[in-house]
Amino acid sequence: MNTNNKEIKSSIFPIILLIIGFILSGLMFLGFIEIAEEVIETEVQNFDSNIISFLNEYSSSFLDQFFKVITELGSVWFLTAGTLIVSLILFFKEKKKLDTLFLIITVAGSGVLIKALKNIFKRERPSIIPNIDAVGFSFPSGHAMGSITFYGFLIYLIIKSKFSKLIKWLLSIILALLFILIGMSRVYLGAHFPSDVIAGQLSGLFWMIITIVTLEWIKWHNKNNIR
């Protein structure tokens, strides 16, 4: 009886995984498309300006320095270094080759995707600030997309780890707050419009969900010795 239950659960898992992955990625895709259409039709100007005005009301020298530090945590050099370090730990210490491969695919793939999207929409930035990596096109935000794919994948690894539930919750909340703050920093520092950041986060989630679902699918196949 127990064997039959295990077989049923094993056969249901990939179906549930695909359904959830399809729904979530579909929602992220639709959200991105909606924002992209509004950007093309310049219907997000009021939304963007209201958010920017709100953040400007609370500007201070402390927040200037705080967000300059936070924004670096979503920069290309930092995410590249972070990916390399985590990959080395996963590969050599944890012996998790698949996790290592898909971490690299997730982060590197987001970099390729963001460049393609920027060149498609070619939206100009609110301001060009080279010292905070605010050059090139604005939509969608590379910092937002890169940080949500990297830190989001870390949350996935933490959830799958052997840490206690308390540690998993604490680390996951900290990382989630971090990529939210990185997005805020881009708007506060004048590097992006709010719609750029939201679009970057949605496209990042879309890509990350696809890679994680694919990784879980492969793990399920390997675990059950399915070709």
Summary of the structure (lengths in Angstrom):
residues: 227
radius of gyration: 19.4
end to end distance: 26.1
largest distance: 66.3
contacts: 712
relative contact order: 0.16
helix: 80%
strand: 1%
